[in-house]
């Protein structure tokens, strides 16, 4: 009887130790999971810059509308305005001299992916390929290493954001959209821009006929409202 009691006590102790070990392992796994989730947290895209200064950035995505780019450059030069051009890799391959003209006019160059694909539909490898191929082409043409990425059509997911961050880029979107690709006329573009401009705004545009027509009035109108115009990097830089 004494032996049976001791045996039961040993069994209970063993069971307690087993449950305790399982609990510790579970806690450890949970902690590691939480830490891992925090460490892998994506970096959010940037929709606008410093809201404490009356500055606005113009950004122009270039994968088509090539014939309008020289006209835009002339207007920007006349108005003494620098903007950020997000360049498609395939476009850069086909228009190296025009890309050099953009750079020689002291505009900022960003990365717009190689083939204007929807990045939320790409896997890790192809997300990287689109960005790195464009980076290499731009670097070979004008010696610039881009660090801002504007996803085509503003399309992205968490995987895209992780890849962008891993490659040392920042994901850039916009807070004011001209929607100039609809080609509805210069007055509509101007109204969209000047209706509610705000500190730190990123204004998205493309090289179109109506954008060229609207650009001088956009610039004058923004300045008339007390805004200065700069590049994306100038708006997001840390003091």
Secondary structure, 3 states (H helix, E strand, C coil): CHHHHHHHHHHHHHHHHHHHHHHHHHHHHHHHHHHHHHHCCCCCCECECCCCCCEEEEEEEECCCHHHHHHHHHHHHHCCCCCEEEECHHHHHHCHHHHHHHHHCCCEEEECCCCCCCHHHCCHHHHHHHHHHHHHHHHHHHCCCCCEECCHHHCCCHHHHHHHHHCCCEEECCCEECCHHHCCCHHHHHHHHHHCCCCCEEEEEECCHHHHHHHHHHHHHHHHCCCEEECHHHHHCCC
